[in-house]
Amino acid sequence: MDKKIALVTCYFQPNYGSQLQAYATQMMFDKLGVENETIRIDGLKGEINKAKYRYFLSWIWDINTVKDKFATVKKVCALKTKGGAYREGMAARRKMFDEFSHGRFHLSRRFGSKAELAEAAREYAAFVVGSDQLWLPSNIEADYYTLNFVPEDVPKIALSTSFGISRLPNRQALKAARFLKRLDFCSVRERSGQAIVKELTGRDVPVVCDPTLLFTAEEWAEALPRKRFREERYMFCYFLGNNPGQRELVRRFREKTGLKVVQLQHCDEYIGSDEGFPDYAPYDVGPVEFVRLIRDAEYVFTDSFHATVFSLLHGKNFFTFRRYSNDSIVSTNGRLYSLLASVGLEERLLKGSEEVEACQTMKIDYKAVYAKLAELRSFTKQYLAEALRKSGIGV
């Protein structure tokens, strides 16, 4: 194959899950021996963000959307008001993300606009979009992860792509119905996404696993230093939402076990009440260090999909929590339900009011979990191999 495939991913976002799933997508094609490059976002960002801003303005009267976006505003304001130590910490974290995104990915040349990228699209053997929440309503409006810019005669593959929510607003549903029909091959990450595609297009599409799950802990170890990030035993806490009851359960675990708490703070928003909560709050943590912190922890507490993924892969004693109320329009709880159901661990989704002793008696049969993950991997790889073969790409 002379042409490379183009990967349309969220590799640039300063978010652990976003960068790790994008990296896993690249790892997968590298291991298959399929030449690939990730489309650089630099020149496209302004165009994409303008469309997203218009979308959020259209929802300005929705209280859930306002709350969600207010979190971002709080984070920006905190950089100006919370002092030099906080700014230095956030700058150190951003540097780790930047080093990962610029050092780990095979990036394409710079494209100045979607129109310019569309003109160059036939230079690629196919375009692959995924995974993560790339079909959220705001991203549908931004019209990048839809692959609408890709000509009809260039194969378009959606790999484990997620809508993030269980139901699209009417305007975005109409747009989704159009772009979904243009995809030559479509797979989704959640059952809720499968239902959306069926409802909008009549198309039956498979649910496949997130790219991060395609590799075992041993395979991920090839990209990680063996040395522990912290030498002492600890519990790892990674909460993106502001739900005090969940922190309270961690406090009770600390009292019961005597273990120190390591927490990554202020990742999605500035949460003032988290100050003083953990024993350690490191900022020099990029995607690699994030996985190491999970790998070496005694317990993991999180409301994050990808922290749950890496806890599963590393055989951790983990507890996952809902970040949103289920009736919120911005709720992304569905992906947690789908992930835990796929490995038979729905009981690991907690409220925060549970007793420590009851939690400690909850056991995980990781032999059964890994058997289910092996089936998911096999099914996902078969889907991808078939999509590539039918697109004229040998593997």
C-alpha positions as CSV (number, residue, x, y, z in Angstrom):
1,M,0.0,0.0,0.0
2,D,1.6,3.3,-1.1
3,K,-0.9,5.6,0.7
4,K,-1.1,6.0,4.4
5,I,-4.4,6.0,6.3
6,A,-5.4,9.2,8.1
7,L,-6.4,9.0,11.7
8,V,-8.9,11.7,12.9
9,T,-8.6,11.6,16.7
10,C,-8.6,13.9,19.7
11,Y,-4.9,13.5,20.3
12,F,-4.3,17.1,21.2
13,Q,-6.8,17.6,24.0
14,P,-5.1,18.0,27.5
15,N,-7.1,15.0,28.8
16,Y,-5.7,11.7,29.8
17,G,-8.4,9.6,28.2
18,S,-8.4,11.5,24.9
19,Q,-4.6,11.2,24.4
20,L,-4.4,7.6,25.5
21,Q,-7.2,6.4,23.3
22,A,-5.7,8.3,20.3
23,Y,-2.3,6.8,21.1
24,A,-3.9,3.3,21.3
25,T,-5.5,3.8,17.9
26,Q,-2.1,4.6,16.4
27,M,-0.5,1.6,18.3
28,M,-3.1,-0.7,16.8
29,F,-2.3,0.3,13.2
30,D,1.4,0.3,13.9
31,K,1.2,-3.3,15.1
32,L,-0.9,-4.2,12.1
33,G,1.9,-2.8,9.9
34,V,-0.5,-0.3,8.3
35,E,1.2,3.1,7.6
36,N,-0.7,5.9,9.3
37,E,-0.6,9.4,10.4
38,T,-2.8,11.5,12.6
39,I,-4.2,14.6,11.1
40,R,-2.8,17.7,12.7
41,I,-5.3,20.0,14.3
42,D,-3.3,23.2,14.5
43,G,-4.7,24.9,11.4
44,L,-8.2,23.5,11.8
45,K,-8.8,24.5,15.4
46,G,-10.1,28.0,14.9
47,E,-12.7,26.9,12.4
48,I,-13.8,24.0,14.6
49,N,-14.0,26.0,17.8
50,K,-16.1,28.7,16.3
51,A,-18.8,26.2,15.3
52,K,-18.7,24.7,18.8
53,Y,-19.1,28.1,20.5
54,R,-22.2,28.7,18.4
55,Y,-23.6,25.5,19.5
56,F,-23.0,26.2,23.2
57,L,-24.6,29.7,22.8
58,S,-27.7,28.0,21.4
59,W,-28.0,26.1,24.7
60,I,-27.4,29.1,26.9
61,W,-30.8,28.7,28.6
62,D,-30.2,25.1,29.5
63,I,-29.1,24.8,33.1
64,N,-27.1,21.6,32.7
65,T,-25.1,23.0,29.8
66,V,-24.5,26.2,31.7
67,K,-23.2,24.3,34.6
68,D,-21.0,22.2,32.4
69,K,-19.4,25.2,30.6
70,F,-19.2,27.2,33.9
71,A,-16.7,24.6,35.0
72,T,-14.4,25.6,32.2
73,V,-14.8,29.3,33.1
74,K,-14.0,28.5,36.7
75,K,-10.8,26.8,35.6
76,V,-9.7,29.8,33.5
77,C,-10.5,32.2,36.3
78,A,-8.6,30.1,38.8
79,L,-5.4,30.6,36.7
80,K,-5.7,34.3,37.4
81,T,-6.8,34.3,41.0
82,K,-5.3,31.2,42.8
83,G,-1.7,32.2,43.0
84,G,1.6,31.3,41.4
85,A,1.9,27.7,42.7
86,Y,-1.4,26.7,41.1
87,R,-0.5,28.4,37.8
88,E,2.9,26.7,37.8
89,G,1.3,23.3,38.6
90,M,-1.2,23.6,35.7
91,A,1.6,24.8,33.3
92,A,3.7,21.7,34.3
93,R,0.7,19.4,33.6
94,R,0.0,21.1,30.2
95,K,3.7,20.7,29.3
96,M,3.4,16.9,30.0
97,F,0.4,16.7,27.7
98,D,2.1,18.8,25.0
99,E,5.2,16.6,25.1
100,F,3.1,13.5,24.8
101,S,1.1,14.8,21.8
102,H,4.1,16.1,19.9
103,G,6.5,13.3,20.8
104,R,4.3,10.1,20.5
105,F,2.2,10.7,17.4
106,H,2.9,10.4,13.7
107,L,1.5,13.8,12.8
108,S,0.5,14.9,9.3
109,R,1.6,18.2,7.7
110,R,-0.4,21.3,8.7
111,F,-3.7,21.9,7.0
112,G,-5.0,25.5,7.1
113,S,-8.7,24.6,6.9
114,K,-11.2,21.7,6.4
115,A,-11.4,22.8,2.7
116,E,-7.6,22.4,2.3
117,L,-7.8,19.0,4.1
118,A,-10.6,17.9,1.8
119,E,-8.5,18.8,-1.3
120,A,-5.7,16.5,0.1
121,A,-8.0,13.7,1.2
122,R,-7.3,11.5,-1.9
123,E,-3.7,11.4,-0.8
124,Y,-4.8,8.9,1.9
125,A,-6.0,5.3,1.5
126,A,-8.8,5.8,4.0
127,F,-9.9,8.0,6.9
128,V,-10.5,6.5,10.3
129,V,-12.4,8.4,13.0
130,G,-12.5,7.4,16.7
131,S,-12.7,6.7,19.5
132,D,-13.9,8.7,22.5
133,Q,-16.8,11.1,22.6
134,L,-16.2,12.5,19.1
135,W,-19.9,12.5,18.2
136,L,-21.1,14.7,21.0
137,P,-23.7,17.3,19.8
138,S,-21.0,20.1,19.9
139,N,-18.7,18.0,17.8
140,I,-21.4,17.2,15.3
141,E,-21.9,21.0,14.9
142,A,-18.1,21.4,14.5
143,D,-18.4,19.0,11.6
144,Y,-14.9,17.6,11.7
145,Y,-15.2,14.2,13.3
146,T,-18.2,13.6,11.0
147,L,-15.8,13.1,8.1
148,N,-18.1,15.2,5.9
149,F,-15.1,16.8,4.3
150,V,-13.9,13.4,3.0
151,P,-14.9,12.8,-0.7
152,E,-17.4,10.0,-1.4
153,D,-14.7,7.8,-3.1
154,V,-12.3,7.7,-0.2
155,P,-13.1,5.0,2.4
156,K,-14.4,6.3,5.7
157,I,-14.2,4.1,8.8
158,A,-15.6,4.8,12.3
159,L,-13.8,2.8,14.9
160,S,-15.4,2.6,18.4
161,T,-16.7,6.1,18.1
162,S,-18.9,7.4,20.9
163,F,-21.9,9.9,21.0
164,G,-21.1,10.4,24.7
165,I,-24.8,10.7,25.5
166,S,-27.8,8.4,25.1
167,R,-29.9,10.7,22.9
168,L,-29.1,13.5,20.5
169,P,-31.1,16.8,20.3
170,N,-33.2,17.0,17.2
171,R,-31.0,19.3,15.2
172,Q,-27.9,17.2,15.7
173,A,-29.9,14.0,15.2
174,L,-30.8,15.2,11.7
175,K,-27.2,16.0,10.9
176,A,-26.0,12.7,12.3
177,A,-28.4,10.8,10.1
178,R,-26.7,12.3,7.1
179,F,-23.1,11.8,8.0
180,L,-23.6,8.3,9.4
181,K,-25.0,7.2,6.0
182,R,-21.8,8.4,4.3
183,L,-19.6,6.1,6.4
184,D,-18.4,3.0,4.6
185,F,-17.9,1.2,7.9
186,C,-19.3,2.2,11.2
187,S,-18.7,0.8,14.7
188,V,-19.5,2.4,18.1
189,R,-18.3,2.0,21.6
190,E,-21.5,1.9,23.5
191,R,-24.9,0.1,23.2
192,S,-26.6,3.5,23.5
193,G,-24.6,4.6,20.4
194,Q,-25.7,1.4,18.6
195,A,-29.3,2.3,19.3
196,I,-28.8,5.9,18.0
197,V,-27.4,4.7,14.7
198,K,-30.2,2.2,14.3
199,E,-32.9,4.8,15.0
200,L,-31.4,7.4,12.7
201,T,-30.3,5.2,9.8
202,G,-31.9,1.8,10.2
203,R,-28.3,0.5,10.1
204,D,-27.1,-2.3,12.4
205,V,-23.6,-1.5,13.6
206,P,-21.4,-3.4,15.9
207,V,-20.3,-2.4,19.4
208,V,-16.5,-2.8,19.7
209,C,-14.1,-2.0,22.4
210,D,-12.3,1.3,23.1
211,P,-8.8,1.2,21.5
212,T,-7.2,1.3,25.0
213,L,-8.7,-2.1,25.8
214,L,-7.2,-3.7,22.7
215,F,-3.9,-4.1,24.6
216,T,-3.2,-6.1,27.8
217,A,-1.3,-4.6,30.7
218,E,1.8,-6.4,29.5
219,E,1.5,-4.7,26.1
220,W,0.9,-1.3,27.6
221,A,4.1,-1.9,29.7
222,E,6.1,-1.6,26.6
223,A,5.3,2.2,26.6
224,L,5.8,2.7,30.4
225,P,8.8,2.9,32.7
226,R,8.8,0.0,35.2
227,K,9.8,2.3,38.1
228,R,6.9,3.3,40.4
229,F,5.8,6.9,40.3
230,R,5.5,6.8,44.1
231,E,7.4,4.3,46.2
232,E,5.0,4.1,49.2
233,R,1.6,2.2,49.0
234,Y,-1.3,4.5,48.2
235,M,-4.9,4.9,46.9
236,F,-5.3,6.8,43.6
237,C,-8.2,9.2,43.3
238,Y,-9.2,10.7,39.9
239,F,-12.4,12.6,40.0
240,L,-13.4,14.9,37.2
241,G,-16.8,15.9,38.7
242,N,-17.5,17.8,41.9
243,N,-19.4,15.3,44.0
244,P,-18.4,15.6,47.7
245,G,-20.0,12.3,48.8
246,Q,-17.6,10.4,46.6
247,R,-14.6,12.1,48.3
248,E,-16.2,11.3,51.7
249,L,-16.0,7.6,50.9
250,V,-12.3,7.9,50.0
251,R,-11.7,9.7,53.4
252,R,-13.4,6.7,55.2
253,F,-11.2,4.3,53.2
254,R,-8.1,6.3,54.3
255,E,-9.2,6.1,57.9
256,K,-9.8,2.4,57.6
257,T,-6.7,1.4,55.7
258,G,-4.1,4.0,56.7
259,L,-3.1,4.4,53.0
260,K,-2.1,7.8,51.7
261,V,-4.3,9.4,49.0
262,V,-2.8,10.5,45.7
263,Q,-5.2,12.7,43.7
264,L,-5.0,14.5,40.3
265,Q,-6.7,17.7,41.0
266,H,-8.5,20.4,38.9
267,C,-8.5,18.4,35.7
268,D,-11.8,19.4,34.2
269,E,-12.6,22.3,36.5
270,Y,-11.1,24.1,39.6
271,I,-12.6,22.4,42.7
272,G,-11.7,24.5,45.7
273,S,-12.9,21.9,48.2
274,D,-10.3,19.4,46.9
275,E,-7.5,21.6,48.3
276,G,-6.1,19.8,51.3
277,F,-8.1,16.6,50.6
278,P,-5.3,14.3,49.3
279,D,-2.0,13.6,50.9
280,Y,-0.3,14.2,47.6
281,A,-1.5,16.2,44.6
282,P,1.1,15.9,41.8
283,Y,0.9,18.0,38.7
284,D,3.9,16.6,36.7
285,V,1.6,13.8,35.4
286,G,1.2,13.2,31.7
287,P,-0.6,10.2,30.1
288,V,2.3,7.8,30.8
289,E,2.4,8.8,34.5
290,F,-1.4,8.6,34.7
291,V,-1.3,4.9,33.7
292,R,1.6,4.3,36.1
293,L,-0.3,5.8,39.0
294,I,-3.2,3.4,38.3
295,R,-0.9,0.4,37.8
296,D,0.8,0.8,41.2
297,A,-2.2,1.8,43.3
298,E,-3.8,-0.4,46.0
299,Y,-7.2,1.1,45.3
300,V,-8.5,3.3,42.5
301,F,-11.5,5.7,42.9
302,T,-12.7,7.5,39.8
303,D,-15.6,8.9,37.8
304,S,-13.6,8.5,34.6
305,F,-14.1,6.0,31.8
306,H,-10.5,5.6,30.9
307,A,-9.3,5.4,34.6
308,T,-11.8,2.5,34.9
309,V,-10.4,1.0,31.7
310,F,-6.8,1.0,33.0
311,S,-7.9,-0.2,36.4
312,L,-9.5,-3.2,34.6
313,L,-6.4,-3.9,32.5
314,H,-4.1,-3.8,35.5
315,G,-6.3,-5.9,37.7
316,K,-7.0,-3.2,40.3
317,N,-9.4,-3.0,43.2
318,F,-11.3,-0.1,41.7
319,F,-14.6,1.8,42.4
320,T,-16.3,3.9,39.7
321,F,-18.8,6.6,40.3
322,R,-21.4,8.6,38.2
323,R,-20.2,12.0,37.3
324,Y,-23.6,13.4,36.3
325,S,-27.2,12.8,37.2
326,N,-28.8,10.5,34.6
327,D,-31.3,13.1,33.4
328,S,-28.6,15.7,32.5
329,I,-28.3,16.5,28.8
330,V,-24.5,16.6,29.2
331,S,-24.5,13.2,31.1
332,T,-21.9,10.7,29.8
333,N,-22.7,8.0,32.3
334,G,-23.8,5.6,29.5
335,R,-20.3,4.8,28.6
336,L,-19.5,3.7,32.2
337,Y,-22.7,1.5,32.3
338,S,-21.7,-0.1,28.9
339,L,-18.1,-0.7,29.9
340,L,-18.9,-2.3,33.3
341,A,-21.7,-4.4,31.8
342,S,-19.4,-5.7,29.1
343,V,-17.2,-7.3,31.7
344,G,-20.0,-8.2,34.2
345,L,-18.9,-5.7,36.9
346,E,-22.0,-3.4,37.2
347,E,-21.7,-3.6,41.0
348,R,-18.5,-1.6,40.9
349,L,-20.5,1.6,40.0
350,L,-21.0,3.2,43.4
351,K,-23.0,6.1,44.9
352,G,-20.5,7.1,47.6
353,S,-22.8,6.3,50.5
354,E,-21.5,2.7,50.8
355,E,-19.7,1.3,53.9
356,V,-16.0,0.7,53.6
357,E,-16.3,-2.8,54.9
358,A,-18.9,-3.7,52.3
359,C,-16.7,-2.3,49.5
360,Q,-13.7,-4.3,50.7
361,T,-15.7,-7.5,50.5
362,M,-16.5,-6.9,46.9
363,K,-14.2,-9.2,44.9
364,I,-13.4,-9.2,41.2
365,D,-12.9,-12.4,39.2
366,Y,-10.2,-11.1,36.9
367,K,-9.8,-14.4,35.1
368,A,-13.5,-14.0,34.0
369,V,-12.9,-10.3,33.2
370,Y,-9.9,-11.0,31.0
371,A,-11.7,-13.8,29.2
372,K,-14.5,-11.3,28.3
373,L,-11.9,-8.7,27.3
374,A,-10.2,-11.2,25.1
375,E,-13.5,-11.8,23.3
376,L,-14.1,-8.1,22.8
377,R,-10.6,-7.7,21.4
378,S,-11.0,-10.5,19.0
379,F,-14.3,-9.2,17.8
380,T,-13.0,-5.6,17.4
381,K,-9.9,-6.8,15.5
382,Q,-12.1,-8.9,13.1
383,Y,-14.3,-5.9,12.4
384,L,-11.3,-3.7,11.7
385,A,-9.5,-6.3,9.5
386,E,-12.7,-6.7,7.5
387,A,-13.2,-2.9,7.1
388,L,-9.6,-2.5,6.0
389,R,-9.7,-5.4,3.5
390,K,-12.9,-4.1,1.9
391,S,-11.3,-0.7,1.7
392,G,-8.4,-2.2,-0.3
393,I,-5.9,-2.1,2.6
394,G,-4.1,-5.3,3.2
395,V,-3.1,-6.3,6.8
